[in-house]
């Protein structure tokens, strides 16, 4: 029972840190878009790797994967439903991407910048709390079936691996966008993170 209480306390602390990161992301996105951005308090879960794929239905998504650089090893996967990615592009570029056609270089670069802002804000807040320097790599862009993308991202060392899922929604000028951010630290890194946050 004590273990469960300790786990819930760690999760609450991690949620608070991620919420702070998302607040920073909202400010940065507001500056990028020139419009007000409101981000809801994220819903956060710590999940086992093997059970992850059941979370993601077979929807078409746009995904951005970044490696975590610094004292923590792992990666971040940002997944947006295709219609939400298109909504973000419409707000930023003023043009709706044509359904069923590949995104242009400009559209891909724009979404990569949004992914970089979200990942950087999350890692900055986490790094400040851990007193560590955590930086994202340049994002890798892909699109396709959400479940397949998640399975590929989980392939290396997925046995028994814990994944932190940050499910968040943000509103831009009353237009709702949102997605899931999967924080995938190595097992040793996650243990060290939770222990450090608990102090």
Secondary structure, DSSP 8 states (H G I E B T S, - for coil): -HHHHHHHHHHHHHHHHHHHHHHHHHHHHHHHHTS-EEE---EEEEEEGGGGGGGS-S-EEEEEEEEEEESS-EEEEEEEEHHHHHHHHHHHHS----TTS---HHHHHHHHHHHHHHHHHHHHHHHHHHT--EEE---EEEEEEHHHHHHHHH-TT-TT-EEEEEEEEEEETTEEEEEEEEEEE-HHHHHHHHHHHH-
